[in-house]
């Protein structure tokens, strides 16, 4: 085999390459004569061939790798394939398949995508961005992770770059955020994953995870640098550890244009589902009693969003807070407990409140929780605290939410206890993947005679109970964050406000069709691009109404449509680069 000629830059850059779609005239002008087979294919034809190749892959991980190889060759074709088959491919490019891809990143490594920032070389932080040669008005979105709590699989160090890449893919496919104006970033601050540290092929820094002042200074330097270089960009934080996610949002949320999907995105989609459920029951937010099982980043983020809705419905902050009972690894959170995180303390119940509670089970200590919901201690039992069943028996909640990653935690006994006191119990087992869900919706419906109002964190097939077909909506953050991001881009909002999050949730709820027996509480993913546009319109209007928008379009709907990048070939470059 002879020497392979070097590809012209127009073909080696996935943003400009169009492969066999280059016309004869373009091949002549760009120096591509003889570099491609003679046939000129349309984008439609290329997409059909790419889909055929994808369908031949033996499993989901192989399909993920196939898509990433296409991503590295031709971004327009990649996103055309993704948007044409979004429902089918969303679980491939993101959760759950991306989790498996993350585990094998160092061994499957092919080419870099994104920006890698090492805590061992903090002086390189600014230079790493400057060498991208992107101007201050050329970046709309930056997704960053430190990979401490990736999905439900924990700490994966530098492998976390793939979560940032996957999140951006969804932003573009679902909401049309221009991929040329996005950056994926990983803060490589070390890892406590012994498997990685002892793997000779591991590509990240080889020491335990940095914490304390050194870590905080590195994150602060990142925020200062990226906000200075790209002052209009939305800074999306993804899969940071439970305590850090909350801490950074509280510390910097008013200073920078920040968004944390694990807290705010999860909270907003759950808020949307609860709103739909209350439309069915005819009750109000201010009347709800909410038990959250799993008081980590997601669980407390959900509580925050629901509490904000209660305040807007007439309760003061203290009254709204008293409407929540959070159960975690130690059991029901009480104000005399040691080791509570700062963000949990506000929801801890007074010790005296529970002294005369009726026990729900022998020996207490039933409040098992863990994983993402409680900082990564998957499956650990409650330490002789007040468990979930006792809490449900005494609180008589109207809403029960699970973010614990404890499979089967919503037992038949717990569910039937709740259903004794509530005509239409609202029960959301949100943990994923399937092996970590608190209960399957089919069981919830059977145990309650079809009365439960439920959604789940995983895709679930329709369930028939007593002749009624129940369609189960998925509480997928992708219904919220792409449109939310697009709304921020269009409005150039100075920051992300609670009102903008509420507007996003209301826009999702507004897309739920029907409302009759068995109707889903959330819209289906099939119409995600149109759904994201609707969310973006609502967010822009909220930003303008709250005075945080730097751009106030006369026609918001048209401004959102104009901002949505389309996966289509435009005019080819005038030169090969």
N, C-alpha and C positions, 0 to 999 in steps of 0.2 A: 504494500500500500504506500503510495507516494505521500508527499507532504501536503497537509490540508491547508489550502489558502486561507489567509486571515479574512474574516467576515468584515465587510464595511460596517461602520458604526451604526448606520441606519437599520441594519439587520440585527446587530448584536444588542441594541437597546430595545427592550420589550415595549417601551412607550411609543416607538416609531416603527418597529418592525411590523409588516403585514404579510410576510411570507409569500405564498403563491398568489396573493391578491394584488401584488405589485403589477401594474399594467405594463405593456411593452414599452410605452413611452417613458414611464417612470423608471423602468429598468435601464433604459438607454441613458436617461439623464443622471441617474444616481450611481452609475458604474456597476450595475448588477447583471450586465449581459453575460450569459453563460453560467450564472450562479444559481439559477432556479430551473426547474422543469418548465417546458414550453407552455403548458396550460396556465391560463389565468382564471382563478376561481373567485367567486363572489364570497362575501362574508357569510352568507347563508350556507353556501356549500362547505366552507371551512368549518362552520359550527356543526353541521351535520356529521362530517367526518370525525371531528373531535369528540362528539357525543358517542359515535359508534366505538371509537377507541376506548372511551371511558367505560362503556357498558361491558367491554370485554375483560375488565380488571377482575381478579378473583375475589377481592374483598374490599371493605371500606378503606383500609389503610393504603392498599395499592391504588385505589381510586384517588385518595388524597395526594399521593405522590405524583400520580399522573397529572392531576390538576395543577400542582405546584410547578411541574416541569413546563406545562403550558403557560402558566403565569410568568415564568422566567423567560419565555420566548416571545409572547405576544399578548400584551395586556388587553387590548381591545377584544380579541377573540376569547380570551379567558373570561372576561366579564360578560360578553355576549352569551357564552355557554351558561354562565352562572345565572344570569337574569332569565334566560329561556327556561331553565329547569330549577328555579330557586327553591321550591318546596322540597324537591328531591335532594338537592346538593347542599342545602344549608347545614344539615347534620354531618356532611363530609368536610366542608371547609371550616366548620366551627365545631361546637360541642355536639356530639361526644367524640367524633373521630380525631379532632385536633389534639385531644388529650393523649391518645395513643401515639400520634406523631411526635408530640413533645417528648415523650419518654425515649424515643429512639433518635432524637435530633443529632446528637454527636456522631452516631454511627451511620445515619442516612444523609449526612451533610453533603450538599452539592455545590451550592454557591450562596454567598451572603445576601440577605435582603433585610434592610433596616439599618439602624444605627446602634452600635454596641459601645456602651459607656462603662468603663472599668473603674471601680472605686480605688484600685491600686494606681491609677494614672489620672487623678482628678485634673491635672493641668491640661490634659488632652480634651476635656469636655467641650470647651468652646470651639476648639479647632475641628473637632469631629463634625460639628454642624457647618462651620464656615467652609470646609472643603467640599460640601455639597453644592456650593455656589448658588444658593437660592436666596432671592431677595426678600426683604421684609414683608412684601405683599404677595409672595408666591406660595405660602403655606397656610392652609385653612384648618388642618387637623393634625394633632400629634397624639398617638396612643402610646403610653408608656406603662411598663410593668417592672416590678422587681422580682416577680415570680415566686414570692414566698408562699402564696396560697392559690395555686393554679386550679381552677375549677374545683373538682372534688379530689384531686390527686396530690395536693400538697406542694412542697418546695422542689422546684426543678431548675433553679439557677439560670444560667444563660439560655437554656432551652426555652425559656419563657418568651423569647423573641417571637416564637410562632403564635402565641396568643395575641400579641399586638398585630401581627400580620393578618391573622384570621379576623380580628375585629374590624380592621380597615376594609377587608374584602366585603364584609357585610355592610358596612357604611356605604360603599360604592354600589354594590349590587342592589341594595334595598332603597337607598335614598339618592343615588347619583352624585355622591361627593367625588369630585375629580381625583382619580388616583395619582395624578401627577402633582397634586397639591397636598398630599398626605405623607406622613412619616411614621414608621414603626420604630419604637425605641425599647431597649432593655437596659435597665440599670443592673449591671453585674456586680453585686455587692457580696458575692460568695454564696455558699449554700451549706445547709446542715444535712443534706442528703448524702449519706455515707456511700451509697451505691455510686453516685456521681464522683465523689472525691476519690474513690478508689478505682475508677475506670480510667485506664491509660489514654483513652481516646476522648475523654471529656474536654470540651472546648472552652469552658469558663475558667474564672480565677479559682485557684486551688486552695481555698481556706474556708473556714466556717463563716457563716453569714455575719457581716458587720452590723453592729447595733450601736445604740447610744449616740454620743455627740458626733462621732465620725460619720455615721450613717445619716443623721439629720442634716449635717453640713453638706453632704453630697447631694441629697434631695433638694435642699435649698439652692445650691449652686445650679442644679439642673433647671429648676423653675426660673431662676433669675436669668439664666442664659437663654433658654428657649423663648421666654416671654419677651426678652429684649430683641432677639434676632427675628422673631415672628410675632409681632405684637397683635395681629388679628386672629391668631390660631386658637382653637379650642383645645385645651390640654386635658386629655382623657386619661384617667388613672384606672388601671385594671389589675385585679388579682394581687393587690398588696395584702399583707397580713392584717388581721382583723383590727388590732389596736392602731396600727399605722394608718390604715385607710381612713378611719374616723378622725384621727389626730390631724392628719395633713389637710383634710377637707375643712375641719374647724379652724385650723391655723391660717390657711391660705385661701379659702374659698371666696372671701371678700376682696382679696388683693389681686387674684388672677382669674382668668376665664377658665375655671376648673369644672370637671365633671367626673364623678366616681360611679361607674356603672353598677358595681357590686352593692352599693348603698342606694344611690338615687335612682338608677335604672330599675333595679329589682323592686324598690319601693313604689315607683311609678306604675309599673305593670300590675303589681298587686293591688294598688289603689284603683286602677281601672277595672280590675275584675271584681273588687268589692263593690264599686259603684254599680256595676251591672247587676250584681246579686241584690243590692238594696232596691234597684228598680223593680226587681221581681217581687221582693217581700213588701215593698211599699213603706219601708222604715227609713230612718235618717241616721246619718253618721253619729250624731250626738247621743243616740240611744244604744249604741253598740257596746258590748263587753268583749274584749279581744284577748285571747290567749295565744301567745307566740311560743312555739316549741323550738328552741335553738336561738340563743341570744347572742349571736355573733354579728359580723358585719351586715349580712343580709337581713337577719331577723330584726335587729335594732333599726336598720334603714327602713324596713317596712313599717315598723311601729312609728317612726318619725313621720313618714308620709301620711299614715292614717290619722295620727294625732293632729297634724296640720289641717286635715280635712275636717276633723271634729271642731277645731278652733274656728275655722271658717263657717261652721254650722252653728256657732253660737256659744260654745263652751270656752271658758278661759283655760289657760295653759295647765294649771293645776288640776282642774276638773277633768280635762282631756287625758292627762297623764294617768289619773286614777282609773281610767277605763281600760288599762292594760295590765296583764299579768304575764311575765316572761319566765319561762322555765328553761333551765340549761343544765349543764353537767352536775352542779351541786343541788339541783332541784329548783323550786320556785325561788327567784331572786328576792332576798330579804335584806333589809337595811343593816342588819348586824353581821352580815357575812364578811369574812376576810377574802381578799383576792378578787373582788369585783373590779372589772375594768371601769375606767372613768365614764365611758359612754353607757355602761349598764346601770350605774348608780342612780340616775334620774328615774329609772323605772322600778327600782327595788321597792318592795312593799314593806310597810311597817311590821316589825316582828309581832307586835301585839294583835295585829289584825287576824293572825292565823291560829292563835292559841286555842280557840274553841272549835276549830275546823273538824268536820267529820272525816275520818280516814277513808281513803278510797281503796286501799289494798293492804295486805298483810306486810308489815315490816317497813313500809315506806321505801324510799330510795328507788322509786320507779322511774324517775325523771332522766332516763338515758338520753344523752345527746352527744354530739361530737362533730368531727369533720369540720367543714367550712363554718357550720353554724356556731361552733363554740371554740374556734381557734385551733382545730386540728386533732383533737383527742377522740378519734372516731370510735364509737362504741363503748366508751367508758360509762359505767353506771353512775347514777347520782350518789353523792356521798352522804347518805342518810338524810337527805333533804325531803321536802314535800314534792311528791312526784306529779306527773301529768294527770293521772286519774283523780287523785285527791283535789287537784286544782280545778279540774273540770266539774267535779261533783259540787264543790263549794262556790265556785264563781258563776256557774251556769252560763258559759259564754255563748254569744250569738255567732262569733267568728273564731275559728281555730285554724292557725297557720303553722305549717311545718317547714323549718329551714335547718333541720338537725342533722341530716344525712344518716339517720338511723332507720334502717329498713323495718317496716312493720310497727313503728312506734304508735301509730293511731290504731289501736286494737279495736276489736268489736266491742269490748266492754267500754272503752273510752267513748267511742262513737255513739253507742246506744245510750250511755249516760247523758251525753250532750243532747241527743234527740228527744229525751224525756221532757226537756224543759223548753225546747225551741221548735216551733212548727217547721221552719225551713232552715236547718243548720247550714252555715256557710263554712265549708271545710276545704282548705287548700293544702294538699301535700306537695310542696314545691321543690323538695330536694331531688337532685338528679346525679347520676344516671339512674336507671331502673332499679339497680341493686341497692340504692340508698333511699328510695322513696318511702315516706312514712306510711302510706297505704295506697292501694290501687283504687282509682275512682270507681271501678266496677263493684268493689267490695263496699265502698262508702254508700253507693246507691242501693245495693241489696240490703245492707244493714239498716237503712233508714226508710225502706219501702219506696225508694225513688224520690224522697223529699230533699236529700242533700243537694246543695248548690255547690258545685265543685269545679275546680280547674286544677291542672297539674303542671309540674315543671318539666315533664317529658311528653312526647307525642303519645296519644292514647286513642285507640280505636273507639268508635261509638259503642254505647252499651244500651241494651234493651232490658227494661224492667217493667213488668206488668203491662206490656204492650206499648210502652212509650220508648221511643228511640232517643237516647241522650247523647248529644254531640259534646265532646269534652274539649274545651279550648285549652291551648297550651300557654302557660304564663312565660312566654319567651320574651326576654328583654329586647330582642330584635324588632318587636312591635313598637318599641319606644325610642331607643337611643339613636337609630339612624335618622329618623325624622327630627328628633330633638337637635342633633348635631347640625342638620341642614338648616333648621330654623335659626340657630345661632350664627351660622355662616352667612345667611341672607340678611339678618338684622344687624350683624356685627355687634351683638350684645356685649356690653362691658363685663357682665358676669351672668351666671346662671342663677335665677331666683326661684324660690318656692312656687311663686305664681306661674312661672314658665313650666315647671315640672307638673303642676296641677293641670295646666292647659294641655300638656301632652297626654296626661292620663285621661282627661275628659274627651279628647279627640279620639283616643282608642275606644273608649266606651261608646262614643257616638257612632262607631262603625259596626256595632253589633246588630245584626239583622234579627228581626222578629221579636223574640222574647216569649214565645209560646212554650208549651211543655217540651222539655228536653233540649231547648235552644242553648247554644254555647254562651259562655259569659264573656268570651273574647273573640275578636275576628280571626279568621283563618289566615294562615301564612301565605296562601296562594296569591293574595292581592297585596303583598307586602309593599310593593313599590308605590301603588296608589295610596295605601295606608300611610306610608312614610310622608308622602306629600301633604296629606291632610294634617298629620301631626306637625309638620314644619310650618304650615300656614297658621295653626293655632299658636305655636310658640312665637312666631314673628309678631303676631298681634298682641300677645301677652307682653313681649319685650317692649314693644312700642307703648302699650298702655301703662307699663310700670316705669317708663322713662329711662330704661337701660339700653335701648337700641340706638346705635349710632347711624343706622340707615332705616328710614321709615318709608317703604315703598308705597306709591299711590295705589297700585294694584298688587296686593300681596300674593294672590293666587298665581298671577302671571310671573311675578318675581321668583317665586319658588320653582315654577316650571322652567324658567329660563336658566336657573342655577343648576338644574339637574343634568349632570354629564351623561351622555348617551354612548353606549358601546357601539360605535360606528366609525368607519374610516372617514376621516376628513381629508383635507388636501395634504398630499404627501410633501415631505420636506423638499426644499429646493436643491439641497446638496446632500451628499452622503455623510457629512459630518467631519 
